[in-house]
């Protein structure tokens, strides 16, 4: 399977997984974050589909950090009741690990391909997958200790994007 076909499948699976997590979130803010992540995967899918169809690729380097940081800050102030079960945290960890694997995949493909358009797209998507990893890592930390998380969170890595 070539880069494009594999990426299309991977991004479609990512979208479906985030939509599943959103439906099971049990909290409107967490659900919103997962929907944002699902929509980001849709944009990745569309970029690879455009590449496959030899169309101009309309990518915008996405920065979800400011909006997601605002959601976390709102949640920290509102102190919503978050009933997190261990299975949910494990599912979030799985999503985080998938994002790392996706980033690594795109970086390897970046090194392998000689096509400048594929190179640029792989690098852009790898960066966005890394952002998703950071978002999920913060979500896991928040869900594990919502009362102290915001004070302890290090947002400096989010502010650089």
N, C-alpha and C positions, 0 to 999 in steps of 0.2 A: 504494500500500500504506500503510495507516495505522500509527500508532505501535505498536499492540499486535501486529499481524501481523508487522511488520518485526522487532520486539524478540524475538518468539518464534523466528523464523527465525535471527536473529543469535545468540541464546543457545544454541540447539540446535547451531549450527555451532561455537560456542566450546567447548561440551562435547566434541563429536566431535574437535576439533583437540587439545584437552588430553589426551584419552584416547589419541589416536594418539601424541602426544609421550611420554606415560607408557610406552607399549608399546615405544618405541625408546630410552628413557632410558639403559639399560645400567647403572643404579645405583639401588639400592632407595630411597635417600633422595630423589633427583631424581624418581623415579617417584611417590613418595608426595606430593611437592609438586604435581606435575601432576594427580594424582587429586584432591587437595584443591581445586585450581582448577577442575577439571571439575565437582566437586560444587557448588561455588559457582555455576557457570553453570546447573546444574540448578535451584538455588533461585531464581535470577533468572527462569528459564523458568517455574517454577511460580507465581511472583508475577504475571507477566504473564498467565498462563493464568487465574488467579483473577480478575484484573481483567477479562479478556475474558468470563468467565462470570458477571460481576457478583457475585462472592463477596467476603467479607471477605478482605483481603490479609494474609497472615500472614508478614510479613517480619521478620527479625531483622538488625539491622545487624551484619554479620559482621566480625570482626577476626581475620584469619588470621596477623597479624604475630607474636604471641608464639610460636605453635606453629612457624611457619616459621623464626623466628629460632633457636629451639632446635634445629631440624634442621640449620641451617647451622653452629651452634656444635658440634654433635655431629660433623658431617662434618669440621670443621676440626680437631677433636681426634683423630678416628680416622684422618684422612688416607687416605680410601679411594682406591683407584686409580680415577681418572676418566679414561676414554679418550674424550675429546671430539673429535669430528671437526668440521671447519669447517661442514659442512652442518647439524649440530645447533645450533651457535651461531646460524646464519642463521635456522633455524626458531624459535629462542627470540626472536630479534629481531623476526621476523614476528609472533609472539604478542604481544610487548610493544607493537608498533605497532598491532595490532588492538585491544588494550586502550585505548590512547590514543584511537583513532578511536571506540571504543564510548563512552568517557567523553564525548568531544566531542559525539557524537550525542545522548546522554541530556541533556546540558546544553542543547543547542539545542531539544530537544523540551520540556524544562522551561520554556524561555522562550516557546515557541509555544502550549502548551496552557493552557487556562483552568480545566480540571478540577483541583480541589485534590488529589484522590487520585492522578491521573496525575502531577501536579507533585511530590508527595512521593515517589512511587515512582521517578521519573526522577532526582531528586536523590540518593536513597539508593543506587540502582544506579550512578550516575555516581561516587559516592564509593568504592564497592566496586571498580569498574573501575580507578579510580586506584590503589587498594591493590594490585590485581593487577599493574598497570604497575610499581610500585615493587618488588614481589616479583620479577618477571621481570628487571628491571634489575639487581637484586642477584644473581640467579642467573647472568646473563650475565657479570657482573664476577667472580663466584666461579669460574665455569667457565674463565674466561680466565686467572686467576692464583690457584688455590686455596691456595697456600702463604702468600701475603701478604694475601689478601682480608679475613679476619676482622679483622686488626689495622687495616687501612685503611678498612674499611666504616664508614659513618656510619649508625648505627642510630637516631639521634635522631628521624628522620622516621617510623620505625616505632613508637617508643615513644609517640608522641602519639595513636595510634589506640586 
